[in-house]
């Protein structure tokens, strides 16, 4: 599977780097591209917190910055930003509802619809890892392109991909493809062994032929 091949490539070919959070192995300018069946395979074999991620996305789109509101639905990974997320995901994702409405109203294949995310000059306690989401319609299908400045490939990246899938489902055009371009795809040194174990477990799994993308839901 493409996602697991990326993890293997980081482990086998990644460069070493030290940053404020610790030691990492990383690749520059990685690319992952999924069609519907490949997304189905990914989220059958690699579990993510689908309900919490769906609720988190709704809070983002509502512009909610109060960390307590995230705690109320069981999301605790932003607690280090308490009491509020400052110039982080909600600041930018609150523009999504209007953009999605515009796409659904127009459905123009000649126009690229873009959500810009993050501002490097803005004071923030969590700069978004995503930088841009681009929505293109071609041959009556939706192509979603995501540019990501940085990705914790084992821990955060699957959640980013899943939320991109949830966003695509709000657009009234059949999804054809989601592609991620990642400036820095990395694995932290203290997560290398768990990643190796994950790859070993993944190699033992097979795709259930009865599992199809139509089984996806917002789970909220």
BAKOLKE-691334 format. One record per residue (C-alpha): chain; x, y, z. Coordinates in steps of 0.25 Angstrom, whole numbers, plus 5000, padded with zeros to 4 digits. Layout:
% residues N
R chain east north up
R A X Y Z
...
//
This chain:
% residues 220
R chain east north up
R A 5000 5000 5000
R A 5005 5014 4997
R A 5004 5019 5011
R A 5012 5008 5017
R A 5022 5009 5005
R A 5025 5024 5009
R A 5027 5019 5024
R A 5037 5009 5019
R A 5044 5019 5010
R A 5046 5029 5022
R A 5052 5018 5030
R A 5061 5012 5020
R A 5065 5025 5012
R A 5062 5036 5021
R A 5072 5047 5026
R A 5075 5050 5040
R A 5071 5063 5046
R A 5070 5070 5060
R A 5059 5080 5063
R A 5053 5086 5075
R A 5044 5073 5078
R A 5055 5063 5076
R A 5062 5054 5066
R A 5055 5050 5053
R A 5057 5043 5040
R A 5051 5050 5028
R A 5049 5051 5013
R A 5047 5064 5006
R A 5036 5066 4995
R A 5028 5053 4997
R A 5016 5050 4989
R A 5004 5042 4992
R A 4992 5040 4983
R A 4979 5032 4985
R A 4967 5028 4978
R A 4954 5023 4985
R A 4958 5009 4986
R A 4972 5012 4991
R A 4966 5021 5002
R A 4957 5010 5006
R A 4968 5001 5007
R A 4976 5011 5015
R A 4965 5013 5025
R A 4962 4998 5027
R A 4976 4994 5030
R A 4980 5007 5037
R A 4971 5011 5048
R A 4969 5026 5052
R A 4960 5033 5062
R A 4949 5035 5051
R A 4938 5040 5061
R A 4947 5050 5068
R A 4953 5055 5055
R A 4940 5057 5049
R A 4936 5065 5061
R A 4949 5073 5061
R A 4947 5077 5047
R A 4933 5082 5050
R A 4939 5091 5061
R A 4950 5096 5052
R A 4939 5100 5042
R A 4932 5107 5052
R A 4944 5115 5056
R A 4944 5109 5070
R A 4958 5113 5077
R A 4954 5109 5091
R A 4962 5096 5095
R A 4951 5093 5105
R A 4941 5091 5094
R A 4950 5080 5088
R A 4952 5074 5101
R A 4937 5073 5102
R A 4936 5063 5091
R A 4948 5055 5095
R A 4959 5062 5088
R A 4971 5065 5097
R A 4983 5066 5087
R A 4982 5081 5087
R A 4982 5083 5102
R A 4997 5088 5101
R A 4990 5100 5094
R A 4981 5103 5105
R A 4973 5112 5107
R A 4971 5115 5092
R A 4977 5111 5078
R A 4983 5124 5073
R A 4984 5126 5058
R A 4983 5111 5056
R A 4974 5102 5048
R A 4960 5108 5053
R A 4965 5122 5048
R A 4966 5117 5034
R A 4957 5105 5033
R A 4945 5114 5037
R A 4946 5119 5022
R A 4943 5105 5017
R A 4928 5105 5018
R A 4927 5117 5009
R A 4937 5112 5000
R A 4930 5098 4999
R A 4916 5105 4997
R A 4923 5113 4985
R A 4928 5100 4979
R A 4915 5093 4980
R A 4908 5105 4974
R A 4917 5108 4962
R A 4924 5094 4959
R A 4933 5101 4949
R A 4943 5092 4943
R A 4951 5104 4938
R A 4953 5109 4952
R A 4963 5104 4963
R A 4957 5107 4977
R A 4967 5109 4987
R A 4967 5109 5003
R A 4980 5116 5008
R A 4984 5111 5022
R A 4994 5117 5031
R A 5002 5130 5032
R A 5017 5129 5035
R A 5017 5143 5041
R A 5005 5142 5050
R A 5008 5139 5065
R A 5002 5124 5067
R A 5003 5113 5078
R A 5001 5103 5067
R A 5005 5106 5052
R A 4996 5097 5043
R A 5004 5086 5036
R A 4995 5088 5024
R A 4998 5100 5015
R A 4988 5099 5004
R A 4976 5091 4999
R A 4972 5092 4984
R A 4959 5087 4978
R A 4958 5084 4964
R A 4947 5078 4956
R A 4950 5070 4943
R A 4941 5061 4935
R A 4930 5062 4946
R A 4940 5057 4957
R A 4946 5064 4968
R A 4962 5065 4970
R A 4966 5070 4983
R A 4981 5074 4984
R A 4987 5077 4998
R A 5000 5083 5000
R A 5006 5080 5014
R A 5019 5087 5019
R A 5021 5076 5030
R A 5016 5063 5033
R A 5018 5053 5045
R A 5016 5042 5035
R A 5012 5031 5045
R A 5004 5039 5055
R A 4998 5051 5049
R A 4998 5048 5034
R A 4987 5038 5033
R A 4978 5047 5041
R A 4980 5058 5031
R A 4977 5049 5020
R A 4964 5045 5026
R A 4960 5059 5029
R A 4963 5063 5014
R A 4953 5051 5011
R A 4942 5057 5020
R A 4944 5070 5013
R A 4943 5064 4999
R A 4930 5057 5003
R A 4923 5071 5006
R A 4925 5074 4991
R A 4914 5070 4982
R A 4924 5064 4971
R A 4929 5049 4972
R A 4943 5048 4978
R A 4953 5043 4968
R A 4966 5046 4975
R A 4973 5052 4987
R A 4988 5056 4985
R A 4997 5060 4996
R A 5010 5068 4994
R A 5018 5068 5006
R A 5030 5077 5008
R A 5036 5069 5020
R A 5030 5055 5023
R A 5037 5050 5036
R A 5037 5040 5047
R A 5042 5043 5061
R A 5053 5034 5066
R A 5045 5030 5078
R A 5034 5025 5068
R A 5043 5017 5059
R A 5041 5004 5066
R A 5026 5005 5067
R A 5026 5009 5052
R A 5034 4996 5049
R A 5024 4988 5057
R A 5012 4995 5050
R A 5018 4991 5036
R A 5020 4977 5041
R A 5005 4976 5045
R A 5001 4983 5032
R A 5008 4972 5024
R A 4999 4962 5030
R A 4986 4968 5027
R A 4978 4966 5015
R A 4967 4975 5009
R A 4953 4971 5011
R A 4946 4970 4997
R A 4933 4975 5004
R A 4939 4988 5009
R A 4936 4999 4999
R A 4937 5014 5000
R A 4922 5016 5000
R A 4923 5011 5015
R A 4930 5024 5019
R A 4922 5034 5027
R A 4924 5047 5034
R A 4923 5039 5047
R A 4917 5051 5055
//
